Amino acid sequence: MTNSSGEIGIVKEIREGRTIVELQQTDACDSCGAKLFCRPGKNGKHEMAVLNSIDAKVGEMVELDEMGNLLLLLSFLQYGIPLLGLLSGIFIIYGIKPDLYPIRFELVMSAGGFIGLLLGGVFTRIWARHLSNRVNSVFKISAILKQR
C-alpha cells in the first residue's frame, strides 16, 4: 500500500481531542516496542490514542508514524541509565580503593555497583514521571490511505 514503515489502522473514534485508531494486527505485534502504548480494546482489537495532525475522519484508513524518538528515549531510560549507574558505582569504588581489611574488595565493588544501579533506577523513575506529564501521544497520523 505504501512505501513507509508506519503502522496502518482505521480511525474508530474522535472525541474530546482524542483520536482512537484500531491497528491491524500483524506477526510483528508480538515483538513490537510500542506494546506499552497499544492497548487491546473491548473486542480484543489493538487500539491506540494518537495525534490527529491531518484531520482524519472516522472510518478512514490511516498510516501512523512515531513522533520524535520517544521509544528510543524510553529504551535509554529503561536500560541505559541503570547500566550507567551500575558501572559508575563499580568504578567509583575501584577509584577510591577503600581499605576494608576483613571484607573482600570485589564484594565492596559489587555493593557500590548495586547502590549505583538503585540510584540510576530512582533517577529513571523521576525522569519517566516528568515525561509522562509532558507527552500526550506517541504516534501521529501521517497520511490518509485510499481504501481498496
N, C-alpha and C positions, 0 to 999 in steps of 0.2 A: 503494500500500500504506500509506504513512504520510505525514504532513504534514511531517516533519522533513527536513533536507537531509543527514542522515548516510548513510554507506555501508551497503550491505546485503551480508551474507555468510553463510556456513554454517560452523558450528563443526566443524572436522575432527579436532582432536586436543587433549587436555588431558593434560599430563604435566609433573611436577615444577614445578607452579605456573605453567606457561606454557600459554596457550590460543592455538592456531593457528586463524585464521579464513580461509577461502578466499573472496575477494571476487569479486563478479560484475563482469565486465569491461563497461565502457560506453565510449562515444565520448570521454568526459571523461578517460579514463585517460592519453591522450597529453599532456594539459596539466595533469595533477594535480600539486599541490605536495607530495603525500605519496609520490611515487615513491621517495624516499630510504628510506622505511621499508617499502614494499611490495616484496616480492621474488618473482620467478617461482619456482614450485615445480618438482619433477621433471617434471611433466606440462605445464608451461607456464602453469598457472593462477597467479593472483596470490594470495599468502598473506601474512598479517601476524600477528605476535605481539601480542596485546592483553591488557589487564587485564580479567579476568572478574569484574566487580563485582556481577553479579546471579546468579551460579551457573548459567550456561547449560550445557547438556549437549551431547555430541557429536551432530551431525546436526540441531540446531536452527538455524532461520534467525534471524539476529540483526541488529540495527542498531548501527552503530559511530558514536561521536562523539569528537571531539578532546578530549583532557584539557588544560585550561588553554589557553594561547596559544603553545604551543611552536613551531608553524610560523611564527607572526608573529615570535617571538624569533629563530628561525634566519634568517629573511629579513633582520632588522635586523643580525644578526651578519655575514651574507654581503655585504650591500650598504651598510648604514648606517655601520658603524664604519669600514671602509676609506674611504668617501667623506668622513666627518668628518676622518679623518687627512690625506687629500689636501688638503682645504680649509684645515685648520689649518696644515699645512706652508706652504702658499702665503701665507696671511695673516700668519703669524709672520715670514716673510722680508720681506713687504711692510711690516710694522710696524717691523722692525729697520732696514731700508734699509741693508744693508752697502755700503760704498764699495769695490767691487772694480772698479777702473777698466778693465782690459782685458777683463773679462767683462761681457756684457750683463746688465742687471738681470732681464729676462724669463727668461733661462737659469738664473739663481740661484733665482728663484721656482719654476721648473719642478723644479729639483733639490730644493728644500725640500718641494714637493708630493709628489715621489716618495719622499722619506725619510718623510714623514708617512703616505703610503699603506703603505709597508712596516711602519712601527710599528703602524698600525691592523690590518694583517694578522696581525702577531705577537700583538697583544692579542686578536684574534678567535680565533686558534688556541688560546691558553691558556684562554679562556672556554669555547670549544666542548669542549675536553678535560675541563674541570671539569663541564660539563653532561652529557657522555656517561657520567661516573661516577655521576651523581645520578639520571638518568632511566632507568626500566626499560621503560616503554612510552609511546607517544604517543597511542594510541587506547584507548578502553574500550568494553565492550559496554553499551549504554544501554537496550536493550529486546529482548525475545524476540518475534518476529513470528509470526503464525499462518500456516501454510503452506496454500496452496490445495489 
